[in-house]
């Protein structure tokens, strides 16, 4: 198994408190295993999580007025086998 680090950092500026929904986390899958993950919000508040009809993990976020940062980091293990191309 290979260990892969994945992540992103998203920055937003708002003039008023603004609700949003983000899909930044990988959905559950048999071809990878989530070892560790961290979701950080700076000047924003993560208010909940839900799964959409496609199985995506969605985060509800409330941005505060001003600069906001949402950061996601994870370690995932994946098989060394190649994906089958059809």
C-alpha positions as MATLAB code, in Angstrom:
seq = 'XXXXXXXXXXXXXXXXXXXXXXXXXXXXXXXXXXXXXXXXXXXXXXXXXXXXXXXXXXXXXXXXXXXXXXXXXXXXXXXXXXXXXX';
ca = [
       0.000    0.000    0.000;
       1.126    3.536   -0.750;
       0.561    6.457    1.615;
      -0.534    9.614   -0.205;
      -0.929   13.088    1.288;
      -3.847   15.057   -0.140;
      -5.280   18.433    0.705;
      -6.267   21.932   -0.282;
      -6.479   25.449    1.059;
      -9.313   27.760    0.024;
      -9.400   31.469    0.839;
     -12.503   33.643    0.639;
     -13.256   37.266    1.467;
     -16.815   38.207    2.341;
     -18.430   41.489    3.352;
     -21.117   39.830    5.505;
     -21.548   36.463    7.210;
     -22.074   33.968    4.377;
     -23.190   30.306    4.517;
     -21.569   27.845    2.100;
     -21.265   24.117    1.372;
     -17.947   22.490    0.402;
     -16.963   19.069   -0.894;
     -13.248   18.742   -0.102;
     -13.055   15.350    1.619;
     -12.795   12.097   -0.346;
     -15.891    9.869   -0.211;
     -15.604    6.355    1.237;
     -14.308    3.887   -1.335;
     -12.963    0.331   -1.351;
      -9.820    1.377   -3.306;
      -8.479    3.712   -0.627;
      -8.463    4.002    3.140;
      -8.463    7.247    5.062;
      -5.704    7.088    7.691;
      -5.838   10.631    9.091;
      -7.645   13.831    8.194;
      -7.995   17.363    9.490;
     -10.335   20.166    8.459;
      -9.384   23.624    9.747;
     -11.410   26.796    9.497;
      -9.891   30.235   10.135;
     -12.446   33.016   10.745;
     -15.118   30.546    9.587;
     -17.203   28.011   11.487;
     -17.881   24.456   10.315;
     -21.518   23.968   11.284;
     -22.209   20.413   10.111;
     -21.567   17.548    7.724;
     -23.881   15.540    5.490;
     -23.675   13.117    2.563;
     -25.285   14.109   -0.711;
     -27.156   11.692   -3.004;
     -23.859   10.719   -4.695;
     -22.151    9.793   -1.406;
     -19.962   12.919   -1.261;
     -19.067   14.209    2.189;
     -20.299   17.803    2.341;
     -19.329   20.390    4.953;
     -21.617   23.273    5.913;
     -19.556   26.365    6.688;
     -20.434   29.846    7.900;
     -17.913   32.451    6.755;
     -17.461   35.514    8.928;
     -17.202   38.972    7.395;
     -13.630   39.493    6.145;
     -10.910   37.003    5.198;
     -11.701   33.289    5.694;
      -9.583   30.180    5.141;
     -10.687   26.555    4.874;
      -7.850   23.985    4.916;
      -8.090   20.213    4.478;
      -5.211   17.736    4.896;
      -5.342   13.944    4.864;
      -3.208   10.819    4.594;
      -4.743    8.072    2.461;
      -3.479    4.594    1.666;
      -3.995    3.296   -1.875;
      -3.207    0.035   -3.606;
      -0.074   -0.114   -5.786;
      -2.172   -1.814   -8.483;
      -3.052    0.272  -11.553;
      -6.634    1.296  -12.249;
      -8.257   -0.613  -15.076;
      -8.941    1.647  -18.061;
     -12.110    0.790  -19.966;
];
